[in-house]
Amino acid sequence: MGTVKDVLSKDDLDTAIGGGASAVIHFWASWCEASKQMDQVFSHLCTDFPHVLFLRVEAEEQPEISDAYSVSAVPFFVFFKDGKATDKLEGANPSVLANKVAKIAGSTANAESAAPASLGMAAGPTVLETVKEMAKKNNLLETETLGANRTDNLTKRLQDLVGSHPVMLFMKGTPEVPKCGFSSKVVELLKREKVEFQSFDVLSDDEVRQGLKTFSNWPSYPQLYVKGELIGGSDIVLEMHKSGEFKKVLAEKSIGEETLEDRLKNLILSSPVMLFMKGNPDAPRCGFSSKVVGALRDGGISFGSFDILSDEEVRQGLKAYSNWPTFPQLYYKGELIGGCDIVLELSTTGELKSTLSE
């Protein structure tokens, strides 16, 4: 067949493997370097084994398919013989991948000896050595997941993020510009029901993106939390809304009764060092905000942030709450430190780091 087919739905997959041909599925992710490297090998093997059906699934875009094959990390491969799943491979191991493809291809040669040679011819020395070096660097079979190696600091950060707002949505993109259809559907539902929520773009922080999967034991995005408790992903939230269960959960947790003052307090306390600014740290939208971000980063200070341009209620409410008429505003453990001039003065005198660590 000679080409890799991208699978775009469960029906698409069922049709592809329904004919009983030998097949292999590569579950991958565009952000994962190991996936990209193994995808090169996958494409070359496709040429070398033309009678095997080579399929590719973007794991997080197709959660129904990923769940069906218990995919919790990428790269991940599932092998089919006579229409039935017979084997799997987790991790970046090009030689093992070639062996397993040769096995389902039913090669008359000995698969254990022929496949690595086939890989060498198909992939070429540059691709093969690149993948081997990548695999060695990542302890051979390491996949893009944090598992048990998640640090205590990351756990604390995830707990803070999950609890930073009564309704917290971890999504791809932002509510204004969602970057996947599932995230877009949940945002539309929350807006339609006039539910106040805060969001976090998992595409902006790979540590959070991977860590939260293990933290929540939920392999895909979006993830919706209410008062720190995981509700679920797109399918579950939409089904709960359809049955009326979602409104019931919100009512039980008193969502919608939060005052603006309560919300501002929760935002201020969502990180020990909290910056209310115009834009975000990677793309400030005013010079004063940019200067404060620079001072904090120069001091090696970790901080949370909130874009006041994204929420007019917060923008106006915080001025009255803090009795401080301009932005940015920097808080430490719930107490206002000040705006740009004060932060820069503390930075110049060398007192900024000590002030934010007392």
C-alpha positions in Angstrom: 0.0 0.0 0.0 2.9 2.3 0.6 1.2 5.2 2.4 0.3 6.0 6.0 -3.4 6.7 6.5 -4.5 9.2 9.1 -7.5 7.9 11.1 -10.0 10.7 11.8 -12.8 8.8 13.6 -13.7 5.4 15.2 -15.8 4.6 12.2 -12.9 5.4 10.0 -10.7 2.9 12.0 -13.4 0.2 12.0 -13.6 0.4 8.2 -9.9 0.3 7.8 -9.3 -2.8 9.8 -12.6 -4.5 9.1 -11.2 -6.2 6.0 -8.9 -8.4 8.1 -5.6 -7.1 6.6 -2.5 -7.0 8.8 -2.3 -3.5 10.3 -0.4 -1.3 12.7 -1.7 1.8 14.4 0.7 4.6 15.6 -0.8 6.6 18.4 1.2 9.9 18.3 1.1 13.5 19.3 2.4 16.5 17.3 4.1 18.0 20.4 6.0 14.9 21.3 9.5 14.7 20.0 9.7 10.9 20.4 6.5 10.6 18.3 7.9 12.7 15.5 11.1 10.6 15.4 9.2 7.3 15.4 6.8 8.7 12.8 9.8 8.9 10.4 10.6 5.2 11.0 6.9 4.3 10.7 6.7 6.0 7.3 9.8 4.2 6.0 8.5 0.8 7.2 5.3 1.5 5.4 7.4 1.5 2.2 9.2 -1.6 3.2 6.1 -3.6 4.0 3.6 -2.6 1.3 1.1 -5.4 2.3 0.6 -4.1 5.8 -1.9 -1.3 6.5 -0.2 1.6 8.4 -2.6 3.8 10.3 -1.9 6.9 12.4 -4.1 8.3 15.2 -3.4 11.6 17.0 -4.1 10.2 20.5 -5.5 13.3 22.2 -7.7 14.3 19.2 -9.3 10.8 19.2 -9.9 10.0 22.9 -12.6 7.3 22.0 -10.0 5.3 20.0 -7.2 5.9 22.5 -9.4 4.8 25.4 -10.4 1.6 23.5 -6.7 0.6 23.3 -5.7 1.9 26.8 -3.4 4.5 25.4 -2.0 6.7 28.2 1.3 7.7 26.7 2.9 8.3 23.2 4.4 6.9 21.1 2.2 3.8 21.3 1.7 1.1 18.6 -1.1 -1.6 18.3 -0.6 -4.5 15.8 -3.4 -6.4 14.0 -3.3 -9.8 12.4 -6.4 -11.2 10.6 -8.4 -8.2 11.9 -7.6 -8.8 15.6 -5.3 -6.8 17.9 -2.4 -9.2 18.7 0.4 -7.1 20.1 1.3 -3.6 21.3 4.5 -1.5 21.8 4.9 1.5 24.1 7.8 3.8 23.7 10.4 4.7 21.1 12.2 1.5 20.1 12.7 1.4 16.3 14.2 -2.1 16.1 11.3 -3.7 18.2 8.8 -1.8 16.0 10.4 -3.3 12.9 10.4 -6.8 14.4 6.7 -6.6 15.2 5.7 -5.2 11.8 7.7 -8.0 10.1 5.9 -10.5 12.3 2.4 -9.4 11.3 3.5 -9.1 7.7 4.1 -12.8 7.7 7.6 -12.6 6.2 9.1 -15.9 5.2 12.4 -14.7 6.6 13.1 -14.9 10.3 11.5 -11.8 11.7 14.0 -11.4 14.5 16.9 -11.1 12.1 15.2 -9.7 9.0 13.4 -6.8 10.6 16.4 -4.8 11.9 18.1 -5.2 8.5 14.9 -4.1 6.8 14.8 -1.1 9.1 18.3 -0.2 8.1 17.5 -0.2 4.4 14.2 1.5 4.8 15.0 4.2 7.3 18.6 4.9 6.3 21.5 5.4 8.7 20.6 9.1 9.5 17.0 8.4 10.6 17.9 5.2 12.4 20.8 6.8 14.3 18.8 9.8 15.2 16.0 7.7 16.6 18.5 5.5 18.4 20.2 8.5 20.0 16.8 9.9 21.0 15.8 6.6 22.5 19.1 6.3 24.4 18.8 9.9 25.7 15.3 9.1 27.0 16.3 5.8 28.6 15.3 3.7 25.6 11.6 3.1 26.3 10.7 6.4 28.0 7.4 7.8 26.7 5.9 11.2 27.0 4.3 10.8 30.4 5.4 11.8 33.9 4.1 8.8 35.8 5.6 8.2 39.2 8.4 10.7 38.6 6.2 13.7 39.1 7.8 15.9 41.6 6.2 17.3 44.8 6.5 20.8 43.4 4.5 19.9 40.3 1.9 18.2 42.4 1.5 21.3 44.5 1.3 23.5 41.4 -1.4 21.3 39.9 -3.4 21.4 43.1 -3.1 25.2 43.1 -4.2 25.4 39.5 -7.1 23.0 39.9 -8.3 25.0 42.9 -7.7 28.4 41.5 -11.3 28.9 40.5 -14.5 27.2 41.4 -15.0 26.1 37.8 -11.6 25.4 36.2 -11.2 24.2 32.6 -7.9 22.8 31.3 -8.2 23.0 27.5 -6.3 23.4 24.3 -6.1 27.1 23.5 -8.2 29.8 25.1 -11.9 30.3 25.4 -11.6 33.0 22.7 -9.5 30.8 20.4 -10.0 27.1 21.2 -7.5 24.8 19.4 -9.5 21.6 19.4 -13.2 20.8 18.8 -13.7 19.1 22.2 -12.4 22.2 24.1 -14.6 24.4 21.9 -17.7 22.4 22.8 -17.2 22.7 26.5 -16.4 26.4 26.3 -19.6 26.9 24.3 -21.6 25.0 26.9 -20.2 27.0 29.8 -20.8 30.3 28.1 -24.3 29.3 27.0 -25.2 28.4 30.6 -23.5 31.6 31.9 -21.1 29.7 34.1 -18.2 31.8 35.2 -15.0 29.8 34.7 -11.2 30.2 34.4 -9.1 28.3 31.9 -5.6 27.1 31.4 -4.1 26.4 28.0 -2.3 23.1 28.3 -0.5 23.7 25.0 1.4 26.5 26.7 2.9 24.3 29.4 4.0 20.8 28.7 4.8 20.1 32.3 1.2 20.8 33.3 -0.1 19.1 30.2 1.6 15.8 31.0 1.4 16.0 34.8 -2.3 16.6 35.0 -3.0 13.4 33.1 -1.4 11.4 35.9 -2.7 13.7 38.6 -6.3 13.3 37.5 -5.9 9.8 36.0 -7.6 11.2 32.9 -5.6 10.8 29.6 -7.1 13.5 27.4 -8.2 17.2 27.2 -10.3 19.1 28.0 -10.6 18.4 31.7 -13.3 20.3 33.7 -13.0 20.7 37.5 -15.7 22.0 39.8 -14.5 23.1 43.3 -11.3 21.0 42.8 -13.1 17.9 41.7 -12.7 16.4 38.2 -16.0 16.3 36.4 -14.6 14.8 33.2 -13.9 15.5 29.6 -16.0 16.8 26.7 -18.2 13.7 26.3 -19.1 13.4 30.0 -19.7 17.1 30.4 -22.0 17.2 27.4 -23.9 14.1 28.5 -24.3 15.5 32.0 -25.7 18.7 30.5 -28.1 16.8 28.3 -29.4 14.8 31.3 -29.6 17.9 33.6 -27.0 16.4 35.9 -24.5 19.2 35.2 -26.8 21.9 36.6 -27.5 19.7 39.6 -23.7 19.4 40.3 -23.2 23.2 40.0 -26.1 23.8 42.4 -24.9 21.3 44.9 -21.5 23.0 44.9 -23.1 26.5 45.1 -21.6 27.6 41.8 -23.1 30.8 40.6 -23.6 32.1 44.2 -19.9 33.3 44.5 -19.6 37.1 45.0 -17.1 39.1 43.0 -15.2 39.7 46.2 -14.9 35.9 46.8 -13.7 35.4 43.2 -11.1 38.1 43.5 -9.8 36.6 46.8 -9.6 33.2 45.1 -7.7 34.6 42.2 -5.3 36.5 44.4 -4.6 33.4 46.5 -4.3 31.1 43.5 -0.5 31.5 43.6 1.8 32.7 46.4 3.2 35.3 44.0 0.3 36.5 41.8 0.6 39.1 39.0 -2.5 40.8 37.5 -1.3 42.2 34.2 -2.3 43.1 30.7 -1.6 40.0 28.5 0.3 37.1 29.7 4.0 36.6 30.7 5.0 35.4 27.2 3.1 38.1 25.5 2.6 41.2 27.7 0.3 43.9 26.3 1.7 46.9 28.0 5.2 48.1 28.8 4.6 48.2 32.6 3.4 44.6 32.7 6.4 43.6 30.6 8.9 45.3 33.0 7.4 43.6 36.0 7.5 40.2 34.3 11.1 40.9 33.4 12.0 41.8 37.0 10.4 38.6 38.4 12.1 36.4 35.8 15.4 38.1 36.4 15.0 37.4 40.1 14.2 33.7 39.4 10.8 34.1 41.1 8.0 31.8 40.2 4.6 33.5 39.8 1.1 33.0 38.6 -0.6 35.5 36.4 -4.1 36.7 35.2 -4.8 38.7 32.1 -7.1 41.4 33.2 -7.9 42.3 29.6 -9.7 38.9 29.4 -12.2 39.7 32.1 -13.7 43.2 32.5 -15.4 42.3 35.8 -12.0 41.3 37.4 -10.3 44.3 35.8 -12.7 46.9 37.3 -13.4 44.9 40.5 -9.8 44.6 41.5 -9.2 48.3 41.3 -11.8 48.9 44.0 -10.8 45.7 46.0 -7.1 46.7 46.2 -7.7 50.5 46.2 -5.1 50.6 43.4 -6.2 52.2 40.2 -3.8 50.8 37.6 -2.2 47.6 36.4 -0.1 45.6 36.8 -0.7 44.7 40.4 1.6 42.2 42.2 0.4 40.2 45.3 2.3 38.0 47.7 0.4 35.6 49.9 -2.8 37.6 49.4 -1.2 41.0 50.2 -0.8 43.8 47.6 2.9 44.6 47.0 2.2 47.3 44.4 2.5 48.2 40.8 5.3 48.6 38.3 7.3 51.4 40.1 7.4 49.6 43.4 8.4 46.3 41.9 11.2 47.9 39.9 12.4 49.8 42.9 12.5 46.5 45.0 14.3 44.9 42.1 16.9 47.7 41.8 17.7 47.6 45.6 17.9 43.8 45.6 14.9 43.4 47.9 12.4 41.9 45.5 13.3 38.2 46.1 13.5 38.6 49.9 10.2 40.5 49.9 8.5 37.7 48.0 9.9 34.9 50.2 9.3 36.1 53.7 
